[in-house]
Amino acid sequence: MLDSLRKTASGIIGFAIVGILVIAFAVWGIADIFTGFSDDAVAEVGDQKIDSATFEREFRAEMDRMSERLGQPLTRDQALRFGADRMALSRLISVASIDEAARDIGLAIGDEAVGLDIVTDENLQGGFGRFDRELFRQVLRQNGISEERFIEQRRKGMQRTQLTGVVEAGIPAPEILVGTVLRFQEETRTAGYIILPPSLVTEIPEAKEEDIASLYEAGASAFTLPETRDFAIMEIEPADILSTISVSEDQLQAAYEERRGEYDVPERREITQITFPSEADAQAALARLRDGAAISAVAEEIGLDEADLHLGKVTRDELLSPVLAEAAFSTEQGAWSEPVRGPLGWAIFRSDSIEAGKPSTFEGVREQVLESLKLELAREQIYDIQNNIEDARAGGEPLDAISERFDIEVRHFTGVTRQGKTRDGATPELPELPGLLDAVFDNMEGDQIPPLDTGKEGYYWVEINTVTPAALKPLDEVRDEIVKVWNDQQREAALENIAQRLADRGNAGESFEDIARELNRGVLTMPGIQRYAQNDTFSRSAVAKLFAAPEGGVTWGPVGVGDSLILMQVRSVRVPDVDRTSKAYADALANVTDSIGADMLQSFVVGYQKQAGVKINQGLLQRLTSADGAQ
């Protein structure tokens, strides 16, 4: 669900319209004007403003993207060091530039098109593949925006799609460029090769004390034990206290009466809806329909197919507004409603079929009401328990004492690193609590850490018991490790010297077979190596060197797996003919066309930034990206 809503929220803001293209734009590569602002604008591009809520939303989205690429969650401070704030603001400025350009040229999207885009959005559809009004409300609440704001941003997103499509489209890719790219990508080589194992190195110099000391100092981080923390965790959620909640029959009956609408099966109707820009247009179409005009004819006049007008079987809550719902559900089957004004224009409705609602009974939903009411009461009690625990903590009680008084389990963990492991690499069974390790390592022993959200309507507390600082292992303890590293480095350097001398001999004209016989090895052959190939024998680095050498040339590189090296000779080079009817040519053409389009879009956005003018509220930006700004 969260992934789905996140994608929807992204659609709301419209960042995906430009995609990764604007990510590559030069960060701060614009005429920045740092000035004071009187409002909540972090930046302005012409008349387009980027407010702090939008910036914070995109900053967190960039944190998520960076975390996904790195394979581990980033703290806010880490994300700032990686430049997530600058990337987020650069992307927002690029999007605002496109919005300003669309406004300047008068680009507009009609209400009917916006409405159709919303009701057909898969991220806003329920289990039956229909627009889900309640899910729509959830999206609005979770993103903190109104319905009008949602529609405005969706309209802007569609305008960006049209404008960027025009900027990127219609630029032909030169055939000579496509052919060059294709030949480069499809070129293959045949290599003769021999493997040079580490055993070719028979002697290496013995490590001296100064060598060991130097390597110890240079690689201190490799011999440093990470900082660890000992801490306690106590957590409580509504589900933990459900068994202690008692509900009387009177309470249960009252709760049912209060919320019986949630359990009633609502009336559902097959609805046809047509939306018009004005009341006059709606009245004119209504008169024609009541006189027997075909729906398809009316749909064609407003640029839609008849199928686009059928909403399918919906409830009142699945329509965009209560006003529209009342109009649609107050007409008789087969009759057209009078025009009503909704968020997207003037609409008329026809009920094609009616499925009557079915009221619930107390006996039929008793267990559902009981479960819901107990959970509701548990949520209220959790808040009270949290307040009582905070009062106890304010009085100096440790978690162990509090746990006994409130009968809540406390779990203790010792020697945990910031990566959630122990110093010996073991992984303790930490609970999956949001921000746990950040809370543990961003606070010190004795700090009163506020209660944190479990993510399941509960709270958890962290108490730091012991901080064990990072410590460099004594030289005597790691001497053997250092000597091994020294020996490996010397052996690696000696093997590389052997490979280079052999390659020099081959490039000076000596037979590759003679070199192989000298090493008591036969020459192996690998035909048809592609430029970006990689396997256990040929590493990417070795293949790159092979393609950098001329036909007949000798070079070397690391093997794909292991410590050996591979000595290679380019036996033949095959440059393919360009077949303009092949799939490879079509793929190359598409890639080159996309690249040209991306360049055009980048040039357009950067150029428009200079034309419209960009202002950045440096003071507000610093507050938002500071530690306090995250609160």
C-alpha positions, 0 to 999 in steps of 0.5 A, spaced: 500 500 500 505 504 501 509 503 495 502 504 491 501 511 495 508 513 494 507 512 486 501 516 486 504 522 490 509 522 486 504 523 480 501 528 484 507 532 484 509 530 477 516 529 478 516 523 474 514 527 468 521 529 467 524 522 470 532 521 470 533 526 465 533 532 470 537 529 475 543 529 470 542 537 470 547 541 473 546 542 480 546 549 482 548 550 474 543 556 474 543 563 475 542 563 483 539 569 486 540 568 494 535 573 497 530 574 502 523 571 502 517 573 505 513 567 504 514 559 505 517 559 498 524 555 498 525 557 491 522 561 485 522 560 477 518 566 474 511 566 477 512 558 480 513 557 487 516 551 490 514 551 498 517 548 503 512 542 504 514 540 497 521 541 498 521 536 504 517 531 500 522 531 494 528 531 499 525 525 503 524 521 496 531 523 494 533 520 500 529 513 499 532 513 492 539 514 495 538 508 500 535 503 495 541 504 490 546 503 496 542 498 499 541 501 506 537 506 509 541 513 510 540 518 515 538 525 514 545 527 515 548 522 511 543 524 505 545 531 506 553 529 505 551 526 499 547 532 496 540 529 496 538 536 498 541 539 492 539 534 487 531 535 490 532 542 489 535 542 482 529 537 480 524 541 483 527 547 479 527 544 473 520 541 474 518 549 475 521 551 469 517 547 465 511 549 469 512 556 467 514 555 460 507 551 459 504 557 463 507 562 458 505 559 452 498 558 454 498 550 454 492 548 457 488 541 459 481 540 459 477 538 465 474 532 462 481 530 460 483 531 467 477 527 470 478 521 466 486 521 468 484 521 475 478 516 475 483 511 470 489 512 475 491 505 477 493 507 483 486 510 485 483 504 483 480 499 488 480 491 488 474 491 483 479 496 478 474 502 479 476 509 482 476 508 489 473 514 493 476 512 500 483 511 497 483 517 493 481 521 500 487 517 503 492 519 498 489 526 499 490 526 507 497 522 507 500 528 502 496 533 506 493 536 500 486 538 498 482 535 492 483 542 489 490 542 489 490 535 487 487 536 481 491 542 480 497 538 480 495 533 476 493 538 470 500 541 471 503 534 470 499 532 464 501 539 461 508 537 463 507 531 459 505 535 453 510 540 453 516 535 454 513 530 449 514 536 444 521 538 446 523 531 445 519 529 439 521 530 431 528 530 432 531 525 427 537 521 429 543 522 423 544 515 420 551 516 420 551 517 428 546 511 429 551 506 424 557 509 428 554 507 435 551 500 432 558 498 429 561 500 436 556 496 440 556 490 436 564 490 434 567 483 436 574 480 437 577 474 437 583 473 443 588 468 444 590 468 451 594 464 457 593 465 464 598 467 469 597 464 476 600 467 482 605 461 483 609 464 477 612 469 483 617 465 486 620 470 491 618 476 494 622 481 499 621 480 506 617 485 510 621 490 514 618 493 521 618 500 517 614 497 512 609 493 517 608 500 521 607 504 515 602 499 512 599 499 519 598 507 519 595 507 512 590 502 513 588 503 520 581 503 519 581 496 517 584 494 523 579 499 527 574 496 532 567 499 530 564 503 536 558 499 539 552 500 544 549 497 549 541 499 549 535 497 552 528 497 548 521 497 550 515 497 546 507 497 546 502 497 541 494 496 541 495 489 539 499 487 546 493 490 550 487 487 546 486 482 551 485 487 557 480 490 554 472 489 556 466 491 552 459 491 555 453 489 550 451 496 551 457 499 549 457 494 543 450 496 541 451 503 541 458 502 537 454 499 532 448 504 531 453 509 531 457 506 525 452 502 522 453 505 515 460 502 515 457 495 515 451 496 510 452 494 503 451 500 499 447 502 493 451 501 487 449 503 480 452 503 473 453 510 471 454 514 465 457 521 466 458 526 461 462 533 463 462 539 460 466 546 460 460 550 461 453 549 464 450 552 457 454 546 454 451 541 459 444 543 458 444 543 450 447 536 450 442 534 455 436 537 451 439 533 445 440 526 449 432 527 452 430 528 445 433 521 443 440 523 440 446 517 441 451 518 447 456 516 442 455 522 438 455 527 444 461 523 446 465 524 439 463 532 439 467 532 446 473 528 443 471 522 447 469 515 446 462 512 448 466 507 453 470 513 456 463 516 459 461 509 463 464 509 470 461 502 471 458 500 477 460 505 483 457 507 490 456 514 492 463 515 495 466 513 489 464 519 485 469 525 486 464 529 490 458 529 494 454 534 489 456 529 484 454 523 488 447 526 489 445 528 482 447 521 480 444 517 485 437 521 485 435 519 478 431 514 476 434 508 472 435 510 465 433 518 466 438 523 465 440 528 471 440 535 471 447 539 470 451 539 476 457 543 477 463 538 480 470 539 481 472 538 474 466 542 470 458 541 469 456 534 469 450 530 467 449 523 469 444 517 467 443 511 472 444 505 467 442 499 472 441 500 480 443 495 485 439 496 491 443 496 498 443 491 504 442 494 511 446 490 516 444 487 522 447 487 529 448 479 530 451 479 523 456 484 524 457 483 532 464 480 532 467 485 527 464 491 531 467 488 537 474 487 534 473 494 531 471 497 538 476 493 542 482 496 537 479 503 538 479 503 545 486 500 545 489 505 541 486 510 546 489 506 552 496 506 549 496 513 549 494 514 556 500 508 558 505 512 554 503 518 558 504 514 564 511 511 562 513 518 560 511 521 567 515 515 570 521 516 566 521 524 567 522 522 575 528 518 573 525 511 573 529 506 568 526 502 563 527 496 567 523 498 573 518 501 569 517 494 565 516 491 572 510 496 574 507 496 567 508 489 565 511 490 559 517 486 556 524 490 556 529 487 551 537 488 552 542 488 546 550 489 547 555 490 543 551 492 537 554 497 531 551 502 527 550 497 521 546 492 526 552 487 527 556 485 533 564 486 532 565 479 530 560 480 524 554 476 527 547 479 526 543 480 533 535 479 532 533 486 533 526 488 532 524 491 526 522 498 528 523 505 524 529 509 526 531 504 531 539 504 530 539 512 528 536 513 535 541 508 538 547 512 535 544 519 535 544 519 542 548 518 548 548 514 555 543 518 559 540 522 554 532 522 555 530 519 548 523 521 546 518 515 545 518 513 538 513 511 533 513 503 532 509 504 525 503 500 528 500 505 532 504 504 538 510 507 541 517 504 543 523 507 548 530 506 547 535 507 553 543 507 552 546 503 557 554 503 555 557 506 549 564 503 547 568 507 542 571 505 536 578 502 538 584 501 533 587 494 535 594 494 537 599 492 532 602 486 536 595 483 535 594 485 527 601 483 525 600 477 522 594 480 518 599 486 516 604 481 514 599 477 509 597 484 506 604 486 505 605 479 502 599 479 497 601 486 495 608 484 493 606 478 490 600 482 486 605 487 484 610 482 481 605 478 477 603 485 474 610 486 472 611 479 469 605 480 465 607 487 463 614 484 460 610 479 457 606 484 453 612 488 451 615 482 448 609 480 444 608 487 442 615 488 440 614 482 435 615 476 439 610 470 437 605 469 442 605 462 442 613 462 443 611 466 450 606 461 452 611 455 451 616 458 455 611 458 461 609 451 459 602 453 457 598 452 451 594 458 447 587 458 448 582 462 444 576 465 445 572 467 439 567 473 438 568 477 445 563 483 445 565 489 448 561 489 454 562 481 456 564 479 462 565 472 465 570 468 470 576 468 465 575 475 462 573 481 467 570 487 465 577 491 466 580 485 461 575 486 456 576 493 456 583 493 455 582 488 449 578 492 445 583 498 446 589 494 443 590 494 436 589 487 432 595 483 433 596 487 440 598 484 446 595 486 453 593 484 460 588 484 465 585 481 471 581 475 471 574 475 472 574 470 479 581 469 482 588 472 483 590 470 476 592 475 471 590 474 463 595 475 458 591 476 451 593 477 444 587 480 439 587 475 433 582 478 429 577 484 429 570 483 426 566 490 425 559 488 423 555 491 417 550 496 418 543 492 417 538 498 417 532 492 417 535 489 423 532 489 431 539 491 433 539 497 428 532 499 431 534 499 438 540 503 436 536 508 433 531 508 439 537 509 444 540 515 440 533 518 439 532 518 446 539 521 448 538 527 443 531 528 446 534 528 453 539 533 451 534 537 447 530 537 454 536 539 458 537 545 454 530 547 454 530 547 461 536 550 463 535 555 458 528 557 460 531 557 467 536 563 465 530 566 461 525 566 467 530 567 473 531 563 479 531 565 486 533 561 492 531 562 499 538 561 502 535 562 509 529 558 509 533 552 505 538 552 511 533 551 516 530 546 512 536 542 511 539 543 518 538 538 524 532 542 527 529 543 520 528 535 520 523 536 527 
